[in-house]
């Protein structure tokens, strides 16, 4: 039997403001897929970042108007 080796994934706790309607939709979708709200939001963010226009050579690029 293979041994269990725990891995630490780097994550950071954040706070964000989101509309009530959007949160309800996220909760509904998370329930449909049987996953947590947190997992769904993380997957949605990863998908959005991976599919933004302007990506070159697999690098995530952010349009200048979105930069701080």
C-alpha positions in Angstrom: 0.0 0.0 0.0 1.3 3.5 -0.9 2.1 5.8 2.0 0.1 8.9 2.4 2.3 12.0 2.1 0.5 15.2 3.0 1.2 18.2 0.8 0.8 21.8 1.7 -0.9 23.8 -1.0 -0.2 27.5 -0.8 -3.4 29.4 -0.4 -4.2 32.7 1.2 -7.4 33.7 2.9 -9.0 36.8 1.3 -12.2 38.8 1.7 -14.2 40.1 -1.2 -17.5 41.9 -1.7 -20.0 40.3 -4.1 -23.6 41.0 -5.0 -26.2 38.9 -3.2 -27.6 37.7 -6.5 -24.2 36.5 -7.7 -23.5 34.7 -4.5 -26.9 32.9 -4.7 -26.0 31.8 -8.2 -22.6 30.6 -7.1 -24.1 28.7 -4.2 -26.7 27.1 -6.5 -24.0 26.0 -9.0 -21.8 24.7 -6.2 -24.7 22.7 -4.9 -25.5 21.3 -8.3 -21.9 20.1 -8.7 -21.6 18.9 -5.2 -18.6 21.0 -4.4 -17.9 23.8 -1.9 -18.4 27.5 -2.8 -14.7 28.0 -2.3 -13.7 25.3 -4.8 -16.2 26.6 -7.4 -14.9 30.2 -7.1 -11.3 29.0 -7.3 -12.0 27.0 -10.4 -14.0 29.8 -12.0 -11.1 32.3 -11.4 -8.5 29.8 -12.8 -10.7 29.3 -15.9 -11.2 33.0 -16.4 -7.4 33.7 -16.0 -6.5 30.9 -18.4 -9.0 32.1 -21.0 -8.3 35.8 -21.0 -7.6 37.5 -24.4 -4.0 38.4 -25.0 -2.3 35.3 -23.6 1.0 34.5 -25.3 3.1 31.3 -24.9 0.8 30.0 -22.1 1.6 33.0 -19.9 -1.3 34.8 -18.2 -1.4 38.3 -19.3 -3.5 41.1 -17.8 -4.7 44.1 -19.9 -3.1 47.3 -18.7 -6.5 48.8 -17.8 -6.9 46.0 -15.1 -3.5 46.6 -13.5 -3.2 48.7 -10.3 
